[in-house]
Amino acid sequence: MKRNHTVVIEFVLLGFGSLYGLQIPLFSLCLLAYVLCLLGNLMIIVLVSSSHLLDSPMYFFLCHLSLCDMLLTTDIVPSLLHIILKNGRTMSFPDCITQFQLFGASTGTECLLLTVMSYDRYLAICQPLSYVTIMGKRLRHHLVIGSWGLSFTITSIIAVMISRLNFCSENIIDHFFCDFVPILQLSCSDTRLLQTIDLILTAPVTLLPFMAIFISYVFILAVIIRIPTVTGRKKAFSTCSSHLIVVSIFYVSLIAIYLVPASGHSVIALKILSLMYTVITPFLNPLIYSLPNQEIKSTFTSTLHQYIGIQHTAPVCR
């Protein structure tokens, strides 16, 4: 370990350890998921930004969720691919803290954006007559700016506090990225105060959003059940089913990792669960939101036809 007294110069990320012949398949799957994640989320951002048909609060929030997913995966996956190929990697202390900060901020922002989207669905289904008045451009911009700003502020405070800890023994992180708990386990400082502050600061961007989403869907389901026709119930539920699937996948992974005691799962199970919400969920989100959505599919088709038409009518240089 390279260190100057109590200042650690670098950490060693073990990743998945010895993969016993699974190195290339895992690398290929992660690379494919990353590329498709970027393409899918970029497609949503471009479509929402360029089409008047998708000029609504729901798609505005979805656009920022896609941006958040791209930030999350770009923070984690390139380093993960390097770790898989090399069976581990070293990361400087500042780089490790920066990775943690971006990871924490994007995860917190995703929690808040999912909450904002559930509130949007609550207004659309439970208060349809006042939906347009309440969810105006000013409110939606405030909600998005607040989500990004709050998450980055909280994570920056925690990152600064971590950077002031002393690290004077092991520098090996048995994980594929710099997460809060693995970093703290290596510190020789008393981290109890920091853990308490972390719990207090992260509650507004993790636990409280989960409770808000749960309460929103209680009201939404109560309204849907009272709709007299089957067609009406299906139409109402279809407007929030994609969001409910995304919330379920995202929060099941988070709860399994951070709320289940460490003895409740093995190290490899922890890594697999971490892969779920850092790689798999951002890859699935564009598919879940796009495939059942007729407006996104029709906008994509019309945009593609427009592009092909322009290519066909473009003058040929001779």
N, C-alpha and C positions, 0 to 999 in steps of 0.2 A: 504494500500500500504506500502510495506517495503522500506524505503529509509534512507540514511544518508545524510542530507542536500539536495543536488541536485542530488545525485547519486541513481538512481533507481536500486534496487537489482533484481527485476523480473517484467515481463510483464504477463498480463492475456490475453490469446487468447480465444475469445468467440466462434470461429468457426461458426456453423450454428444456434446457440441458441437452443431453444426448438424445437425438430423435430416432436413432436406430433405423435409418433408411427412409424416414418420413420427411426428411429435410426438404427435398425438391417438391413433393406434393403439397406440403404445408406452405412453402414459399409461393408456389403457383396459385394456390387458393387465395391466400392473403393478397397477392398482387392483383389477381383478377377481381376480387371483391373491392379493392381500393380503386382500381381504374373504373369499374362499373359504378361505384359510389360517386366518384367525381363526375362522371358523365351524366348519371341520372339526376344528381342534385343540380349540376350546372344547367341541364335541360329545363328543369323546373324554374330556376332563376331567370333564364333567358325568356321562356314562354310567359311567365308572369310579368316580367318587366316590359315586354314588347307587345302584349296583346291586351286590347281593351275588353275582351270577353272575360278575362281573368282579373279585372280591376274590382276586387272586392276584399273586405277584411280577411276572410278565410285564406285567400291565396296570398295576400300580403304577409300574413304570419307564416304561411307555409314556405314562402320565399326565404324568410329569415331563418326558419328551421333548417332549410337546405344549406344555407350559408354556415350555420352553426355545425352541422354534420361534416361539412367539408373541412372546417377548421379543426374539429376533433380528430378526424381520421388522418389529416395531414400532420398533425402534431405527433401522432402515435405510430402510424403504419410504416413510413419510411425507415424509422429507427428499428421497428419490429422486423422488417425484411432484412436489414443488416444483421440483426441478432440471429435470425434463423440461418442465414448463410454462413456466419462465422461462429455459430454456437456460443454466442455471447458478444458483448462489446463493452468498451470503457466509455464513460461519459463524464465530462468535466462537471465540477460542482455547479457552476453557473448555468450550464446547459440543462442539468438535471432539474434545478429549481425553475428554470424557464419552461421546461416541458410540463412540470407539475402545475405551474401557474396557468398555462394555456389549456391544459386538460381540465383543471378544476373550473376555470371560467367558462369554457364551452359546455361542460356538463351542467353547471348551474344555470347557464343561459337556456339550455335545452329544457330543463325542468320548468323554468319560468315560462318559456314560450309554449310548452305543452299546456300549462295552466291557463295562459291567455287564450289559447285556442279552444280550450274547454269552456271558458267563459263566453267566448264568441258563439259557440254552439248552443250554450244555455240561452243566450239572448235571442238567437235565431229561432229556437224551438219554443221556448217558454214565454218570450215577449216579442213576438214577430212584428206587432204593430209599431213598437217603439225601437226596433232594432237599428234601423237606418239612422234615426236621430241620435241614439246613444253611441253607436259604434261609428262615429265620424272619423275623418282623416286625422284630426287633432288627437283624439284619444288613442287611436291605433299606433300613431307615431310615438306618443308618450309611453305606451305600454312596451313597445319594442325597445326604445332607448333605455327605459327603466330596467328592462330585463338584462340587456347587455351591460349597462353601467353598474348595476348592483352586483352582478356576478363577478365582473372584473375587479371591482373595488374590494369585495370580500376576499377573493383569492389572492389579490396583491398583498393585503394585510397579512394573511397567513404565510405567504411565500417569504415576505420580509422577516417574519418571526422565525421561520425555519432556517433562513440563511444566517441567523445570529446564534444558532445552536452550536455546541461543540461536538465534533465527531473525532473520536480518538481511539477507536478500536477497529472493528470490522468495517469494510467499505463495500461488501458484496450484497447486492440486492437480488434476491431470488424472485425476480419478476421480469416482465418485458418492458416496463416503463416505470418512471419515477412517480409512485403513488404516495399518498400521505403516510399511511401506516408503515410501509417498508422503510421509508426514510427515517421516521421517528425511531424505529427499532434499532437503528444504527447509532443514534446519538447517545453520548455519555452525559448529557445534561438532563436535568429534571424536566420532563416534558408534560407533567400533569396539568400545569397551568395552560400550556398551549393546546392540549387536547380539550380542555374545558372551553377555552375561547373558540376553538374550531367548532365544537358542538353548538355553541351559542350563535356564532356567525353564520354557519351553514344551514341552520334550521329554516331561516326564511327562504332559502333557495332549494331546499330538498323536502323536508317533512311537511312544512306548511303548504307548498304547492300540491303535494300528493293529497293532503286532506281537502284542499280546495277543489281539486279535480274530482275526488270521490263525492263530495257534496253536490257539485254541479251535475254529475251523472245521476245522482239520486233524484234530483228535481226533473232532469230530462226524461228519465225512465218513467217517472210518475205522470208526466204529461203525455208521453207516447202511449202508455197503457190506456189512458182515457180517450184516445182517438177512436171513434166508433167503427171506422172501416179498416179492413186488413191492408188495403192498398195505401191508405193514409199512414198507417203505422210503419209499413215497410219503407215508404218514402222518407218519413221523419228519421227512422233509425239509420237509413243509408247515408244521411248527411253527417253522421258522427261515428259510424262503424269503423272507418279507416283510422280515425284519431284514437279510438278506444283500443284498437289492436296495437298501435304504436306505443301508447301509454303503457299497456300491459307488458309488452316485451321489454321496454326500457326500465320500468320500475321493478319488475320481477328480478332482473339482473342486479340492479342496485341494492335492493333489499337483501337478496341472497348473499351479496358480498359484504355490505357494510352493517347490516343489522343482525345477521346470524353470527354467533360467536365463532372465533377463529378455530375452535376445536370442532365446529360443526361441518367443516369441509377440508379436504386435503389441499395442499399447495397447488397441485395440478388442476383441481376443480376450481380453485380461485382464479387461475390463469384462464381457464376455458370460459368462465363466467365473465371475466374482464374482456375477453375477445368478443363476447356477445354484444356488449354495449359500446365498445370502441371501434369495432370493425363490422360486425354482422348487422346490427340495428341501423347504422347510417347507410349501409348498402340496401337494406330492405325498405327503408322509409320511402324513397321515391317510387318503388314498385307498389307498395301498399296504398299510397295516395294517388298514384296515376292510373293503375290498371282498372279499378272499378269506376274511375271518374270520367264521365263522358265528355265534360267540358275540356279537361286537359287533353284527352285523346283527340277530340275534334280540332282543338287549337294546334296540337302537334302536327296533325295531318294537313291542315290548311297551310301551316308555316312551311312544311316540307314541300307541298305542291307549289307554293309560291317560289321557294328557292330553286326547285327543279325547273320551273317555268322561266325564271330569270337566267338560269344556266343555258337553257335551250335557245333563248332569244338573244343571248349575248353575242356581239360581233366576233367573228373569228379573225385573228391576226394572220396575215399572210406574209 
